[in-house]
Amino acid sequence: MKNLRKVVFPAAGLGTRFLPVTKSTPKEMLPIVDKPLIQYGVEEALKSGFKDIIIVTGRGKNAIEDYFDYSYELEDILSQRQDNGILEEIRRMPKEVDVAYIRQKKPLGLGHAIMCAENLICDEPFGVILADDIIDSKVPVLKQLTNIAKRLDAPVIALMEVPKEMVKKYGIVKGKKIENRLWEIEDMVEKPDIDKAPSNLAIIGRYILPSNIFYYLKKVKPGKNGEIQLTDALKLYAKNNKIYGYVFEGTRYDAGDKLGYLEANIRFALKSKELKQGLLNVLKKAIKDECSQKG
Ligand code: UTP
């Protein structure tokens, strides 16, 4: 696959698991320590060589557009205060990225959100990042997938092994292993029961997709609540075309879920020199207090 320049961030979901905060704050703008979720994804895309960022937004998501834009008033005040460190940091994103936005008028599923970007993608393969899957890795995961997609000239999706009892929360693939970490995918099942799951390899929110995925997305019949699922389109695609899954190297946090979100915050804060010792003290005290209350 050549010409991998564009990456789509579907960010038009309702974020119901985080209500009430997501009533007026987009889930993608919730902070992990001091940066919003979506910034981690955008930084991953840039480090993976993708230059064109496309964000699919919806009602109530204006904060995302403001975030990737200059903020003249704030910059003016910070520059009067000669607060240069933070001034540089808040200018960094708007300087480094040009973002194109497209609205999904109704939250009709992940597949539908990707379809909204069709006119901006044109005839090129592209990446997809779900910003609430935060992944900590030496080589950015989108880069790991890009390397395979270029070598095999085929689409690739990120996979992760999950405990058997968790398969019902994910899209699960059936396939054959062809190399270390690399699977040729034959089929996919959305949220199967343990006894019906073809494997314990779950689809995670990073994809390299071909431009003709839109043809398959249009063929998908809407499911529950009229939603169009990406997994259904990939399933159709896999019937006639080669598609691969790569068990990525790194640690993933499901920041779309409250516990995963809290864990991501703790883990990323523990990576900060400034916060590490203070946070460890807070955690130790909290655990001690909890244990002594139980005793
Ligand atoms: P989720 O399944 O996490 O749904 O979407 P959600 O609405 O964001 O959150 P919950 O489950 O209600 O708490 C996965 C990704 O797909 C996007 C979301 O923004 C998220 O990045 N999405 C989902 C859309 O862009 N549009 C949709 O209609 C649905």
Boltz pocket constraint, residues with backbone or C-beta under 6 A from the ligand:
constraints:
  - pocket:
      binder: B
      contacts: [[A, 10], [A, 11], [A, 12], [A, 13], [A, 14], [A, 15], [A, 16], [A, 17], [A, 18], [A, 27], [A, 56], [A, 104], [A, 106], [A, 107], [A, 108], [A, 109], [A, 110], [A, 112], [A, 113], [A, 129], [A, 130], [A, 131], [A, 132], [A, 256]]
      max_distance: 6.0
